């Protein structure tokens, strides 16, 4: 997806010459320079080579002793969970969501709190070398134009590249799950029916606002995506309307599909088939789709994914944190499904560190087979962290590689750090040794946004201080959601036990016989 030039505004930057870096292109040819210059102009890479000729007075960035590589792409993130870092133990997703998106909530964060929570995630990611985030932003209890504007303005101010969706279900809570309607007492069903709920027309109008005002804003750094949250959480007409919106504007379409074993039961109970086949038969599954998690997929699902061209967003730390299971990495790769990597949200990963998520992806799947040739290789993981994410946000060829014409999203890592001492294989060490602490300079759209580890245009300390001052409000909010969760917990637990008693024929946990 190339953002139309007429909505991109003025060129993002003048020329900048990066001098003397070791350059890792991560392009299809695997090109690498032991030492080279990179010339940036108007937000893109103009040329890469030795001692490039530039006009006198061209700004330069001394990159001697550094590695230049494409910025990382966080393919899946939920910024509204940022203030919940460290609040919860590991819990099954369905219990976790009682706190994350409280189903009985009548009010949500104020706009300043929403701005700060979005900003904090963006700043943490930039410091770690993540230059693009794909934010599936939910809104509690309802989405509004002001809420959307708050999230987008924070990303604009932070300097990151962000593709953002409106993740908002449009059916009553108990109908998102199997068995729950029957398990709940009548009074609790009534409370859920009284909770704020937005219809398809209202949500589509909000998408019109997002696309009209923000798609292509901030010199093309900001873009829109669409999201149904998950297919079982919306009506079929809305699921299809979002598919049409995705096709009309060439937008990524986010769908959480088969994240948990309970979701296999959901598909069978509600639709008589896998949730992925339900999406396919609704005419929605195509190359614009980002299928998030894809843990409990079967062989038929694999074929559907391969035929569609959809991308799978793998969130290994989140899947372990919530006990959801281990995605079948090699099975997906065997049929040609592209994989991207995400951190999910700060309440399920507790960081926004894609290096750690990538390392986990490179390790956890080693448990899937005794045949080591089936294990992920570092090159696959590094590709998923860069070009795979670019594919997910519809910027394939423009992000995730350093080549002339690509967008100038570049990170410079200090090679005089322990992660690279000794430097035996830089690619392998990027996956297994680096944790983001070697990132020194970050360039987005040709602009230096982090220099020597410090944000150029944002006072990060002031942001942290203001968030710390919100502690009483955060704790009060937590107390309310916790009290509501305790009331609902027994019924959700009973639902989980019923679903887990069903045989699935799949093994997605360390213990066999699941």
C-alpha positions as CSV (number, residue, x, y, z in Angstrom):
1,X,0.0,0.0,0.0
2,X,1.5,3.3,-1.1
3,X,-0.1,6.2,0.6
4,X,-1.5,8.6,-2.1
5,X,0.9,11.5,-2.5
6,X,-1.9,14.0,-2.4
7,X,-2.6,13.2,1.2
8,X,1.0,13.0,2.4
9,X,1.7,16.7,2.8
10,X,5.0,18.3,2.3
11,X,8.2,16.2,1.9
12,X,9.1,14.8,5.3
13,X,12.7,15.9,5.4
14,X,15.7,17.3,3.5
15,X,18.8,15.3,2.7
16,X,20.7,13.4,5.3
17,X,23.9,11.4,4.8
18,X,24.6,8.5,7.1
19,X,28.4,8.0,7.0
20,X,30.6,4.9,7.5
21,X,28.1,2.4,8.8
22,X,28.2,-1.4,8.4
23,X,25.0,-1.8,6.3
24,X,22.7,-4.8,6.6
25,X,20.1,-4.4,3.8
26,X,17.9,-7.4,4.7
27,X,16.7,-7.3,1.0
28,X,16.0,-10.4,-1.1
29,X,19.6,-10.6,-2.3
30,X,20.9,-10.4,1.3
31,X,23.3,-7.5,0.5
32,X,25.6,-6.3,3.1
33,X,28.4,-3.6,3.2
34,X,31.2,-3.7,5.6
35,X,31.3,0.1,5.3
36,X,29.0,2.4,3.3
37,X,27.2,5.7,3.3
38,X,23.4,6.0,3.0
39,X,21.9,9.1,1.4
40,X,18.3,10.0,2.5
41,X,16.1,12.5,0.7
42,X,12.4,13.4,1.1
43,X,11.8,10.5,3.5
44,X,13.3,7.8,1.3
45,X,16.6,6.1,0.7
46,X,18.2,7.7,-2.4
47,X,21.4,5.7,-2.6
48,X,23.8,3.3,-0.7
49,X,27.5,3.1,-1.5
50,X,31.0,4.1,-0.7
51,X,31.8,7.8,-0.3
52,X,28.7,9.1,-1.8
53,X,28.9,12.6,-3.4
54,X,26.6,15.2,-1.8
55,X,26.1,18.9,-1.9
56,X,28.2,21.0,0.5
57,X,26.3,21.6,3.7
58,X,24.4,18.4,3.6
59,X,23.7,17.2,7.2
60,X,25.6,14.1,8.2
61,X,25.3,11.5,10.8
62,X,28.5,9.8,11.8
63,X,27.8,6.0,11.9
64,X,31.3,4.6,12.2
65,X,31.3,1.5,14.4
66,X,27.5,1.1,14.0
67,X,25.3,-1.3,12.1
68,X,22.6,0.3,9.9
69,X,19.5,-1.9,9.3
70,X,15.8,-1.5,8.7
71,X,13.7,-0.4,11.6
72,X,11.7,-3.2,13.2
73,X,7.9,-3.5,12.6
74,X,5.7,-4.4,15.6
75,X,3.0,-6.2,13.6
76,X,0.5,-6.4,16.5
77,X,-0.1,-4.1,19.4
78,X,-3.0,-2.7,21.5
79,X,-2.0,0.7,22.9
80,X,-5.1,1.0,25.2
81,X,-3.5,-1.7,27.4
82,X,-0.3,0.3,28.0
83,X,-1.2,1.5,31.5
84,X,-1.8,-2.1,32.7
85,X,1.8,-3.2,32.6
86,X,2.5,-5.7,35.4
87,X,-1.1,-5.6,36.8
88,X,-2.0,-9.2,36.3
89,X,-0.7,-12.7,36.7
90,X,-0.9,-15.0,33.7
91,X,-4.5,-15.9,33.1
92,X,-6.4,-17.6,30.2
93,X,-7.4,-14.9,27.6
94,X,-11.1,-15.1,28.4
95,X,-10.4,-14.3,32.1
96,X,-7.7,-11.8,31.3
97,X,-10.1,-9.8,29.1
98,X,-12.4,-9.2,32.1
99,X,-9.8,-6.7,33.2
100,X,-8.4,-5.6,29.8
101,X,-11.8,-4.7,28.2
102,X,-14.3,-4.9,31.2
103,X,-17.6,-6.0,29.6
104,X,-19.7,-4.0,32.1
105,X,-17.7,-0.7,31.8
106,X,-19.7,2.4,31.5
107,X,-16.8,4.9,31.1
108,X,-13.2,4.8,30.0
109,X,-10.0,6.8,30.1
110,X,-10.0,10.6,29.7
111,X,-8.4,12.0,26.6
112,X,-5.2,13.1,28.4
113,X,-4.7,9.6,29.9
114,X,-5.3,8.1,26.5
115,X,-2.8,10.4,24.9
116,X,-0.2,9.6,27.5
117,X,-0.7,5.8,27.3
118,X,-0.3,5.9,23.5
119,X,2.7,8.1,23.7
120,X,4.5,5.9,26.3
121,X,4.2,2.9,24.1
122,X,5.4,4.8,21.0
123,X,8.4,6.2,22.9
124,X,9.4,2.8,24.3
125,X,9.2,1.2,20.9
126,X,11.3,3.9,19.2
127,X,14.0,3.6,21.9
128,X,14.2,-0.1,21.1
129,X,14.4,0.4,17.3
130,X,10.8,-0.3,16.4
131,X,10.0,2.3,13.8
132,X,6.5,1.0,12.8
133,X,3.6,-0.2,14.9
134,X,0.4,-1.8,13.8
135,X,-2.0,-0.8,16.6
136,X,-5.3,-2.6,16.9
137,X,-6.7,0.1,19.2
138,X,-9.8,-0.9,21.2
139,X,-12.0,1.7,23.0
140,X,-13.7,1.2,26.3
141,X,-16.6,1.4,26.4
142,X,-17.2,3.0,23.0
143,X,-15.2,4.5,20.2
144,X,-15.5,8.3,19.5
145,X,-14.0,10.7,17.0
146,X,-12.2,12.4,19.9
147,X,-10.8,9.1,21.1
148,X,-9.5,8.2,17.7
149,X,-8.0,11.6,17.3
150,X,-6.2,11.3,20.6
151,X,-4.5,8.1,19.6
152,X,-3.5,9.4,16.2
153,X,-2.2,12.7,17.5
154,X,0.0,10.9,20.1
155,X,1.6,8.8,17.3
156,X,2.0,11.9,15.1
157,X,3.8,13.8,18.0
158,X,6.0,10.8,18.9
159,X,7.5,10.5,15.4
160,X,6.8,6.8,14.9
161,X,5.1,5.3,11.9
162,X,1.7,3.9,12.9
163,X,-1.0,2.0,11.2
164,X,-4.1,2.1,13.4
165,X,-7.5,0.3,13.5
166,X,-10.7,0.6,15.5
167,X,-11.0,-2.7,17.3
168,X,-14.6,-2.6,18.4
169,X,-17.1,-5.5,18.8
170,X,-20.7,-4.9,18.0
171,X,-22.6,-7.8,19.7
172,X,-23.5,-8.3,23.3
173,X,-20.8,-9.8,25.5
174,X,-22.3,-13.2,26.2
175,X,-22.8,-13.9,22.5
176,X,-19.1,-13.7,21.8
177,X,-18.6,-17.1,23.5
178,X,-20.1,-20.6,23.6
179,X,-22.1,-21.7,26.6
180,X,-22.0,-18.3,28.4
181,X,-25.5,-17.2,27.8
182,X,-26.8,-20.3,29.5
183,X,-24.3,-20.2,32.3
184,X,-25.0,-16.6,33.3
185,X,-27.8,-15.7,35.8
186,X,-30.5,-13.6,34.2
187,X,-29.4,-10.4,36.1
188,X,-25.9,-10.6,34.7
189,X,-27.3,-11.1,31.2
190,X,-29.4,-8.0,31.7
191,X,-26.3,-6.0,32.8
192,X,-24.5,-7.1,29.7
193,X,-27.4,-6.1,27.5
194,X,-27.4,-2.7,29.2
195,X,-23.7,-2.1,28.5
196,X,-22.8,0.5,25.8
197,X,-22.8,-1.1,22.4
198,X,-22.2,0.5,19.0
199,X,-23.9,-0.6,15.8
200,X,-22.3,-1.2,12.4
201,X,-23.4,2.1,10.9
202,X,-21.9,4.1,13.8
203,X,-18.7,2.2,13.6
204,X,-18.4,2.6,9.8
205,X,-18.9,6.4,10.2
206,X,-16.0,6.4,12.7
207,X,-13.9,4.6,10.1
208,X,-14.8,7.3,7.6
209,X,-13.5,9.8,10.1
210,X,-10.3,7.9,10.7
211,X,-9.6,7.5,7.0
212,X,-10.6,11.0,5.9
213,X,-8.6,12.8,8.7
214,X,-5.7,10.5,9.4
215,X,-4.9,8.1,6.6
216,X,-1.7,9.5,5.1
217,X,-1.2,12.2,7.7
218,X,2.1,13.3,9.2
219,X,3.9,13.1,5.9
220,X,2.6,9.6,5.3
221,X,3.6,8.2,8.7
222,X,0.1,7.5,9.8
223,X,-2.3,5.1,8.1
224,X,-5.6,3.4,8.8
225,X,-6.4,-0.3,9.1
226,X,-9.7,-2.0,9.8
227,X,-10.5,-4.5,12.6
228,X,-13.4,-6.7,13.5
229,X,-11.5,-7.6,16.7
230,X,-12.5,-11.2,16.1
231,X,-15.1,-12.7,13.8
232,X,-17.2,-14.1,16.7
233,X,-17.4,-10.7,18.2
234,X,-19.2,-9.0,15.4
235,X,-22.2,-9.5,13.2
236,X,-21.6,-11.1,9.8
237,X,-22.8,-7.9,7.9
238,X,-20.3,-5.8,9.8
239,X,-17.5,-8.4,9.2
240,X,-18.3,-8.1,5.5
241,X,-18.6,-4.3,5.5
242,X,-15.1,-4.1,6.9
243,X,-13.8,-6.4,4.2
244,X,-15.3,-4.1,1.6
245,X,-13.7,-1.1,3.3
246,X,-10.4,-2.9,3.3
247,X,-10.6,-3.7,-0.4
248,X,-11.7,-0.2,-1.4
249,X,-8.9,1.6,0.4
250,X,-6.3,-1.3,0.3
251,X,-6.2,-1.3,4.1
252,X,-4.9,-4.1,6.4
253,X,-7.7,-6.1,8.0
254,X,-7.0,-7.3,11.6
255,X,-8.8,-10.4,12.8
256,X,-7.9,-12.3,16.0
257,X,-8.6,-15.9,15.0
258,X,-8.2,-19.2,16.9
259,X,-6.1,-17.7,19.7
260,X,-7.3,-20.1,22.3
261,X,-8.8,-23.6,22.5
262,X,-12.1,-22.1,23.6
263,X,-12.2,-20.3,20.2
264,X,-12.3,-23.7,18.4
265,X,-15.3,-24.5,20.5
266,X,-16.8,-21.1,19.6
267,X,-16.6,-21.8,15.9
268,X,-18.2,-25.1,16.2
269,X,-21.0,-24.0,18.6
270,X,-21.9,-20.8,16.8
271,X,-21.1,-21.4,13.2
272,X,-20.7,-25.2,12.9
273,X,-17.1,-24.8,11.5
274,X,-13.7,-23.3,12.2
275,X,-13.7,-19.5,12.8
276,X,-11.2,-19.2,9.9
277,X,-13.5,-21.1,7.5
278,X,-16.4,-18.8,8.7
279,X,-14.2,-15.8,7.7
280,X,-13.5,-17.4,4.4
281,X,-17.1,-18.2,3.6
282,X,-18.0,-14.6,4.5
283,X,-15.8,-13.6,1.6
284,X,-13.4,-11.7,3.8
285,X,-10.2,-13.8,3.8
286,X,-7.7,-12.3,1.4
287,X,-4.1,-11.0,1.1
288,X,-5.0,-7.8,3.1
289,X,-5.9,-9.8,6.2
290,X,-3.6,-10.1,9.2
291,X,-4.7,-13.2,11.1
292,X,-3.6,-12.6,14.6
293,X,-2.3,-15.6,16.7
294,X,-3.6,-18.6,14.6
295,X,-2.6,-21.0,17.4
296,X,-5.5,-23.5,17.2
297,X,-5.6,-23.9,13.5
298,X,-6.0,-27.2,11.8
299,X,-5.0,-28.6,8.4
300,X,-8.0,-27.1,6.6
301,X,-7.2,-23.7,8.2
302,X,-3.7,-24.0,6.9
303,X,-4.9,-24.5,3.4
304,X,-7.3,-21.6,3.6
305,X,-4.5,-19.3,4.8
306,X,-2.1,-20.4,2.1
307,X,-4.6,-19.9,-0.6
308,X,-5.7,-16.5,0.7
309,X,-2.2,-14.8,0.9
310,X,-3.1,-13.5,4.4
311,X,-0.3,-12.7,6.9
312,X,-0.2,-14.3,10.4
313,X,0.9,-12.1,13.2
314,X,2.7,-14.2,15.8
315,X,2.8,-13.0,19.4
316,X,4.9,-15.7,21.2
317,X,5.3,-13.9,24.5
318,X,1.6,-13.1,24.8
319,X,0.7,-16.7,23.9
320,X,2.9,-18.0,26.7
321,X,1.8,-15.3,29.2
322,X,-1.9,-16.3,28.7
323,X,-1.2,-20.0,28.3
324,X,-2.9,-19.9,24.9
325,X,-0.6,-22.4,23.2
326,X,2.2,-22.5,20.7
327,X,1.5,-21.5,17.1
328,X,2.5,-24.1,14.5
329,X,5.3,-22.0,13.0
330,X,6.8,-24.7,10.7
331,X,3.4,-25.9,9.4
332,X,2.6,-22.3,8.4
333,X,5.9,-21.8,6.7
334,X,5.7,-25.1,4.9
335,X,2.6,-23.9,3.0
336,X,4.0,-20.5,2.3
337,X,2.1,-18.4,4.8
338,X,4.0,-15.2,5.6
339,X,4.6,-14.5,9.3
340,X,5.1,-11.2,11.2
341,X,5.9,-10.8,14.9
342,X,4.1,-8.6,17.4
343,X,4.4,-7.8,21.1
344,X,0.7,-7.6,21.6
345,X,-0.1,-5.3,24.5
346,X,1.8,-4.2,27.6
347,X,-0.5,-6.2,29.9
348,X,0.2,-9.5,28.1
349,X,3.9,-9.0,27.2
350,X,4.7,-6.3,29.8
351,X,7.2,-4.7,27.4
352,X,7.0,-3.4,23.8
353,X,10.3,-5.0,23.0
354,X,10.2,-6.8,19.6
355,X,13.7,-8.1,20.1
356,X,12.5,-10.2,23.0
357,X,9.5,-11.4,21.1
358,X,11.7,-12.4,18.2
359,X,14.0,-14.3,20.4
360,X,11.1,-16.1,21.9
361,X,9.9,-17.0,18.5
362,X,13.3,-18.4,17.7
363,X,13.2,-20.6,20.8
364,X,9.7,-21.8,21.8
365,X,9.1,-23.6,18.5
366,X,12.2,-25.8,19.2
367,X,9.8,-27.7,21.5
368,X,7.5,-28.6,18.6
369,X,9.7,-31.3,17.0
370,X,12.7,-33.5,17.8
371,X,13.9,-32.8,14.2
372,X,16.0,-29.7,14.5
373,X,15.7,-29.0,10.8
374,X,12.0,-28.1,11.6
375,X,13.0,-25.4,14.1
376,X,12.9,-21.7,13.1
377,X,16.2,-20.2,11.8
378,X,17.4,-16.8,12.7
379,X,17.0,-15.5,9.2
380,X,13.3,-16.4,9.2
381,X,12.8,-14.7,12.5
382,X,14.7,-11.5,11.5
383,X,12.6,-11.4,8.3
384,X,9.4,-11.7,10.3
385,X,10.5,-8.8,12.5
386,X,11.1,-6.6,9.5
387,X,9.8,-7.5,6.0
388,X,7.0,-9.7,7.5
389,X,5.7,-6.8,9.4
390,X,6.0,-4.6,6.3
391,X,3.8,-7.1,4.5
392,X,1.3,-7.0,7.3
393,X,0.9,-3.1,7.1
394,X,0.7,-3.2,3.3
395,X,4.1,-1.6,2.8
396,X,5.9,-4.5,1.4
397,X,9.0,-3.3,-0.5
398,X,8.9,0.1,1.2
399,X,9.7,-1.0,4.7
400,X,11.8,-3.8,6.2
401,X,14.7,-3.4,3.8
402,X,17.4,-0.9,3.0
403,X,17.3,-0.3,-0.8
404,X,17.1,2.8,-3.0
405,X,13.5,4.0,-3.1
406,X,12.5,2.4,0.2
407,X,11.2,4.5,3.0
408,X,14.0,5.9,5.2
409,X,13.1,4.0,8.4
410,X,16.6,3.0,9.7
411,X,18.1,2.1,13.0
412,X,21.8,2.3,13.9
413,X,23.1,-0.1,16.5
414,X,26.4,0.3,18.4
415,X,28.6,-2.6,17.5
416,X,30.7,-1.9,20.6
417,X,28.2,-3.5,22.9
418,X,28.2,-7.0,24.5
419,X,25.6,-8.3,22.1
420,X,28.2,-8.2,19.3
421,X,31.4,-9.1,21.2
422,X,32.7,-11.1,19.4
423,X,30.7,-10.6,16.3
424,X,30.6,-14.1,14.9
425,X,27.3,-13.8,12.9
426,X,25.6,-10.4,13.1
427,X,22.2,-11.7,11.9
428,X,22.1,-14.5,14.4
429,X,23.3,-12.2,17.2
430,X,20.5,-9.7,16.3
431,X,18.0,-12.4,17.0
432,X,19.5,-14.2,20.0
433,X,21.8,-11.6,21.7
434,X,20.3,-8.1,21.1
435,X,17.7,-6.8,23.4
436,X,17.3,-3.2,22.0
437,X,19.9,-1.7,24.3
438,X,22.4,-1.4,21.5
439,X,20.1,1.0,19.5
440,X,21.7,4.4,19.3
441,X,20.0,6.4,16.6
442,X,16.5,5.9,15.1
443,X,15.4,7.5,11.8
444,X,11.8,7.5,10.7
445,X,10.7,8.9,7.3
446,X,14.2,10.4,7.0
447,X,14.0,12.2,10.3
448,X,16.2,11.5,13.2
449,X,13.8,10.9,16.1
450,X,16.2,9.3,18.6
451,X,19.8,10.5,18.7
452,X,22.3,8.9,21.1
453,X,19.4,7.1,22.8
454,X,17.4,10.3,23.5
455,X,14.2,11.5,21.9
456,X,14.9,14.5,19.7
457,X,11.5,16.3,20.0
458,X,9.8,14.8,23.0
459,X,10.6,15.2,26.7
460,X,10.3,11.5,27.7
461,X,11.1,12.3,31.3
462,X,8.2,14.7,31.5
463,X,5.9,12.0,30.0
464,X,7.0,9.5,32.6
465,X,6.5,11.9,35.4
466,X,3.0,12.7,34.2
467,X,2.1,9.0,34.0
468,X,3.5,8.4,37.5
469,X,1.2,11.1,38.7
470,X,-1.8,9.2,37.3
471,X,-1.2,6.3,39.7
472,X,-4.2,7.0,41.9
473,X,-6.5,7.2,38.9
474,X,-5.1,4.0,37.5
475,X,-5.5,2.2,40.8
476,X,-9.1,3.4,41.2
477,X,-9.9,2.2,37.7
478,X,-8.2,-1.1,38.5
479,X,-10.2,-1.6,41.6
480,X,-13.5,-1.1,39.7
481,X,-12.6,-3.6,37.0
482,X,-11.3,-6.1,39.5
483,X,-14.6,-6.0,41.5
484,X,-16.6,-6.6,38.3
485,X,-14.3,-9.4,37.1
486,X,-14.7,-11.2,40.4
487,X,-18.5,-11.3,39.9
488,X,-18.2,-12.7,36.4
489,X,-15.2,-15.0,37.0
490,X,-17.1,-18.2,38.1
491,X,-19.3,-18.2,35.0
492,X,-16.3,-17.6,32.6
493,X,-14.3,-20.3,34.4
494,X,-17.2,-22.8,34.0
495,X,-17.3,-21.9,30.3
496,X,-13.5,-22.5,29.9
497,X,-13.8,-25.9,31.7
498,X,-16.6,-27.0,29.4
499,X,-14.6,-25.9,26.3
500,X,-11.4,-27.5,27.4
501,X,-13.2,-30.8,28.0
502,X,-13.8,-31.1,24.3
503,X,-11.3,-33.1,22.2
504,X,-9.6,-31.0,19.6
505,X,-7.2,-33.4,17.9
506,X,-4.6,-30.7,18.2
507,X,-1.6,-30.3,20.5
508,X,-0.6,-26.7,21.2
509,X,0.8,-27.0,24.7
510,X,3.9,-28.5,26.1
511,X,1.9,-31.4,27.7
512,X,0.6,-33.8,25.1
513,X,-2.9,-35.2,24.9
514,X,-4.6,-31.8,25.0
